[in-house]
Amino acid sequence: MEFFKELWTFLRVRKKLWLAPIIIVMVILGGLLVLAQGSVVAPFIYTLF
């Protein structure tokens, strides 16, 4: 949790809050790819990219 706290502080202090949605979407998509790598859904997810 320390990493997320430091990241949030960095974004707030440097006035880069517009990066927060981009980071969140990247983390969600990365997690989706990792979780679906060995499943039946994998071919459908890879066609999106």
N, C-alpha and C positions, 0 to 999 in steps of 0.2 A: 504493500500500500504506500510505502514511502516514495516509490517512483511516481505514482499517480499524483501524489501530493506535490512533489517537486515539479512535475510537468504542468499541473494546474497553476502553480505559483509563477512559473516561467511565462506561461501564456498570458496570465493576468498582468504581470509587471511589464512585459514587453509589448502589451497591447496587441497580441496576436490571437485573440479569441476566435477569429474566423478560421483558425486552423483546427479547432476542436472538432467540428463535424467531420472534417476530412480524416482526422486521426481515428475517430470512432468508426466511421464506415470502413476504413482500411483494416481495423482490428476485427470487425464483424466478418468481413469477407475472408480474411486470413483464417479465422477460426472455422468458418464454414468449409473452406477448402481442406483444412487439416482434418476435420471431423468426417467429411464425406469422401476422403481419399480411398478408403477401402470398402465403401458401400456401393449399393446398386445405383444410387443417385449420382455418382461421380460423373458418368458420361453426360448427363444433362447439365450439370453445373459447369463442366469444362466447355460446353458449347456456348455458354453465356460470355465467355472471355475469348 
